[in-house]
């Protein structure tokens, strides 16, 4: 099984973990969990808000929102996976999204919507009633219909939309289909903006994949120039090599001082990738798992260095959203539905799955006991000053 398909499935499983559980019918409370006065917020800086384990009540979810709200963030991501959202044609499951969007409103968070039409190597996942889909008029019509429903319901909050994530993986195998996708994307974007002109629509790319595979302008497998479309281009980012280990830590100079962080050098490269389109950062992370060469000190320094980059280039950046508030228990960050392929070392997908799980489960700013890592203090300091 392709490693990016594995990663796409794993990300989907973990990110919606806060959302797919049936929570209690308790209405949103008026509690502010001890916050005595409003905190200054910036709607350009975001954080994906999750719980350690699957929430059982609305209060479980709101507790995570309260923790996140102390940082001064002004936005978060909402992930809607089509197969769960529209189980029957025209019948929408608003239960979870209403809870999350009500909390976004309560805590004054703007929302970047990810709606899964393209998810890395694969399309979908789609509801069973849709059958197999390909990019074309049928899928285009369904996408316009559903996005219009979502944006109409949450018109006061959603300001950015991504319906194709990590498209570099999708098109590095089939670059000849890019013109067809551009037509697909533009038709959907133009139609949506007729009813929702305030919304900006773009795609996301995996920055580490773009660099690891040399897909940049003038690179060995130049792809990036063809993917400039929409109101913005967003990047997900993990400082990892092709096997999933963290490989963007700085070397020491002869004087013993740290050289420029390769991770920040990666960020700098995004400014040259798209000359006519604003960039954004959709999902930034640095894991503290030693299994993938991570640690808490490196995460803290990365947060500081990243914010320095953001502040120096804020006029070019639409939003700057981080991957996870709280760690999750090891072994829970890869979908159980992924088939393990046997073999030794790289012949088996287990090698990659273990790294995905370790990286993702330990990429939060708080550990599973809600103890703050050093990066959490730096994250709040950078936002609140």
N, C-alpha and C positions, 0 to 999 in steps of 0.2 A: 504494500500500500504506500502511495506517495506520502512523503513526510508532511507536505503542506496540507494535504487533505486531512491528515491526522491532526495537525495543529488547528486547522479551521474548525473541525468538529470539537476539539478540546476547548477552544476558546468559546465556542457557542455554548457548550455545556456548562462551563463555569460562570460565564458572565450572566446567563439567565438564571443561574441557580437561586438568586435572590427572588426571582419573579415567578417561577413556575409552580411553587408550592401553594396549595390552597390555604390561605390564611383565614383567621377568624373574621366574622362580620362586624367586629367592633369598629365604630366610626373613628376617624382621626381625632386624636385628643387635642386639647389646647395647651398641653404641657410644652415647656421649652427646656426641660431638663437642666434647670439651674442657670440658664443664660439670662443675665440680669439686664443687659443692655445690647442694642444692636451692634453688630460687628461690621466694619467696613468690608465690602465685597468687591471683587473684580470679575466681571462676567466673561473675561477672556481666559481666565484660569479655571480649569475644571478637574474633577476627580470622580472616578467611577466608585459608587457607594455600594458596598456589599456587606453581607453578614458572614460570620465565621461558618456557621452551619445553616442548613435550610431553615428559614424562618417559619415559626408556627403561628405567630400573631402579627398584626399590624404594628404592635408596640415593638416587636423584635426588629422590624425594619426601621421604624422611626428612631430607635436608639442609635443605629448606625448613621442616620441622617444628622442626629444631634452631634455625634462625634465629629462628623465631617464639617458641620457648620462652624465649629470653633476655629477653623483654619482660614476663613475668609474667602473660600472659593465662591464663584458665582455661576457655575454651570456643572452639568453632569451629562452622561450619555444615557439614552434609552434604547435598549436593544429589543426589537420586535422580530421574532422569527415566524415567518408566514405559516408554517405548518401547525403551529400552536394557536395562532391568532385568528385564522379563518377556517375552522374545522369543516364547515359546510359553506358552500358558495353564498356569499351575502350575509352570513351569520358570523358576527365578530365577537371574540372573547375580550371584553373591555375590563374585566374584573381586575386583573393585575396592573394593566397600564393606568387605569383610573387611580389606583392606590399610589403608584409611583409618581404619577403626574400631580396628584394632589399634594404629595410631600414636596415635590419640586416647587410647586407654587407656595406652599407654606414657608419653605426655607429660602424663597426668593432665588431659585436656581433656574437659569436658562437651560434649554435642553438641545443637545445634538442627537438627532434621531438616526439610528442605523436600522434600516429595514432590509431583510436578507433576500435580495434578488440574485446577486452574485456574491459568493462567499469563498474567496480564494479560488481554488481549482474548480469548484463545482458551482452549479446553479442551485438556488434554493437554500435550504430545504423547503419544498412546496407541500401544500396539503394533498392528501391522497386523491381528492376529487379533481385536482388539476391534471393528474397524470404526468407524463414526461413533457418537459418544456424546452424550447429553444428560443434564442433571441429572435424576436419577430413581432408581428402585429398582434398576435394573440396575447403573448406575455406582456407586451407594451400596454395593451388595453387594460389588462388586469392590474398591472402595477399602477397606472394612473388612477384607476378606480379606488384602489385600497389606500394609496397615499393621500388622495383627496379626502377620504373618510377620516383618516388619522389627523391630518392637518386642520380639517374643519373642527374636529372635536377639541383639539389642543392648540387652537390658533393663537392664543395669547402667550404661548410659552416656547414652542419649537421654532428656532430660528435658523438651524442648519439641518440638512438632510443628506445622508449617504445611503445609497441603495446598492452600492457595489464596493466590497471591501477587498483590499489586497489584490487589486486587479493585475498587478505585475505578474503574479503567479499564474493568473488565468491566461494571459496573453503571451507569456514567454514561450509557451508551447505552440500557440496558434496566432502569430502576429498578423497573418493575412486576414483575420476576422476583425481586426481593430476598426476598419472603416464601417463595418456593419454595426459594431457596438456604438460607435460615435453617433450614428444615425438614431439608434435605439435610445441612447442617453439623451440626446438633444430633443427628440420628440417628446419624451417623458418630461424633461425639465421645462420645455416651453409650454406644454399643456398645463402642468401643475402651477406655473407662475401666472397663468390667466386668472386663477382663483386665489392664489396665495403669493402675491408679488413680494411680500416681505421676507420670504424664505430664500436662503441661498442653498444651492444644490451642487454637490461635488462627489468625487470618488476618493477612496483611500488606497495607499500603497504601503507595502512593507519596506521601510527604509533599509533595514539590515539586508533584506533579500536583494534589493536594488544594488547595494554596494557589494555584497558578497558575490553576486553573479555578474558584476560589471555591466549593468544594464543602463548606465548613465550615458549622457551625450558624449560621443566619441569613444565609448567603451567597446570591449570585445563583442558584446552582445547588445548593442545600442537599441534601446526600446523606449526609454523615457520620453523623448521628444514627441512621439506619436500619441502620448497619453495626456497631453495638455488640453483640457476641456473643462467646461463648467465654471462656476463662480470661484472655486477654490480647489486645491488638491491637498488632501490630508494624509499624514503619515502615521502609521503605527511604528513603534520602535522598541526593539530589544537589543541590547549590546552583545549579540551572540554571533558565533560563527555558524557554518552550515550544519554542524551536528548538534547545536543547541547549547554549547558552553559559552560562558561570558568571555569575550575576547577583545574588549575595548578599553581595558585598563591601561593607564599610562606607563611608559618606561621611565627609567631614571636617566637624567642627563649626567654627563661626566662630573658635574659639580654636586651631584646627589639630589638635585631638585627635580620635581616632577615636570616632565614635558607636557605639552598640550594634550588634553585627554582625547584619544581617538574618537570617543563617543561624541564629544562636542565638535570635533572635526567633521563627523558625519552630519551633525545638525547644520554646520556651515555650508556643506555641499548642497543642502536643499535650496539654498537661496539662488543657486545657479542653475538648478534643474528646470525651473519653470519661470521664464522671463516675463510672461504676459499674464500670469495667474497668481493670485495670492496663495500662500501655503498655510497649512494648519497642522496641528499635532493632535491626533485623535486618541492615542493610546500609548503613553510613554511609561516605561517601567525599567527597574533595575532590581534583580532578585538578590536576596541575602543568603540564598542556599549555597553552602560550601560544596555541595554535590556538583554544581555547575560553575564553580569558581567565584561565587558571590560572597559578599560579607557586608556587614552593617556600615562600616566606615566608608567603603566605596560607594554605597548607596547614598550616604549623607553628602559626600563630596560631589557626586553626580547631580544631586538635587541643586546644590548651590551653583555649580557650573552651568547647569541647564537654564536656571533662572537668569544668570548673567547674560547668556545668549538671548533669551527671550526679551529681556529688558532692552538690550542693545538693538534688537530688530523688531520690536513690537509693532511698528507701523506696517510691517510686511506680513504679520502673522494674524490670522483670523481668530484662532483659539489654541489653547495649550493645555491639554487634558491628560491627567495621569491615570494609570491603569487600575489601581486597587487601593482601597482604604485599609483592609484587614487581611492578614494571611488566612489561608484555609488549611485544614488538616492534610498532611501528606497522603497522597493516594486518592484524593477527591477531585483533582483538577484535570483529569482526562476522562472522557466519556467511557462508561462501561460497555458501550455498544461497539467499540472498536475491536476488531478481531486481531489478536496477537499472532504475528507471523513468526514461526519458529526459525531456528538457525543459530549461527554463532556470530557474535559481534554485529557487524554492519549488515549481515544477511537477515537479521531479525529486526523487526520494527520496535521491539521492546527497548532497545538501547535508546532510541529517539523518544519513545513514550515516557521513559523514566526521567529524561531530562526536561521534557515539556512539563511534566507534573511537578518536578522539584522546582523548576524556575517559576512557574505560575503560582504555585501554592505559597511561595515565600516572597512574593513581590509586593506585599502590602507595606504600609507605613506603621502598622501596629501588628503585634504578633497575635496568635490565636487566643491569648489571655487578655487581649486589648492593652498590653503594655506597649508604650510608645518606643519605636526604634529612634535612633538619633536623627534619621532623615525626617521624621515627622516634625520635630522641633524646628529643623531648618526650613521645611516646607512652609510652616506657618509664619516663620520669621520673614521669609522672602515675600509672602503675600501681605502680611500685616505691618511689616516694617519694624 
